[in-house]
Every structure is written in structure tokens, then in C-alpha cells.
Amino acid sequence: MSSSYIIANVSVTNPVQYEEYKKWSSAAMLAHGAEICVRGGQVEVIEGDWVPDRLVVLKFASVAAARAFDASPEYGKARAARQGAAIMRMLIVEGV
């Protein structure tokens, strides 16, 4: 079984409200054993035309663990808090 990652590109539209999302999402990450690899660090585009906003990369033990995090009641609270505060683009990718 290989690890997996959730990769998110977040366009924050309401920074004050987004802080509430971060509080709840942090609790969900802790509850589901996510390893935070990237969370809003400086981005430098070195090739192509992708200009991401805020990037987040979370590592999980498996695809099933990443899916469980996404479907969890804990992350559901974060998702509800994020309504109107950000545009989220998120995917799960299997590691090697």
C-alpha cells in the first residue's frame, strides 16, 4: 500500500472567514493523521502557465485514508465554515 496526497489550490476570497476554516481543517487533519507537507508557502512557477493561489499538500497513509478524511464529519465542519470564503480545487493522488 502506497501513501497518497491531497493537493489543493485555494483562492481565498474572505481571509477573515477563511481563518475559521483553517481552525476546523487543522482539527480534521489531526484527527485523520494527515502529514502537512505544504500549507500556503511561497510559490515560484518554474515552467508552464499555472499560477496557483494558496497550495496545500497533505500526506496520508493510503488513498482510503485520504478519502476518509475528505468524507469525515470533522472535515465537513471545515467545509461548511469555508462556504463563501474560498474557491477550492482539490484532488487525491496516489504516491509511489
ABEGO torsion letter per residue (X at the ends): XBBBBBBBBBBBABAAAAAAAAAAAAAAAAAAGBBBABBGBBBBBABEABBBBBBBBBBBABAAAAAAAAABAAAAAAAAAABGABBBBBBBBBBX
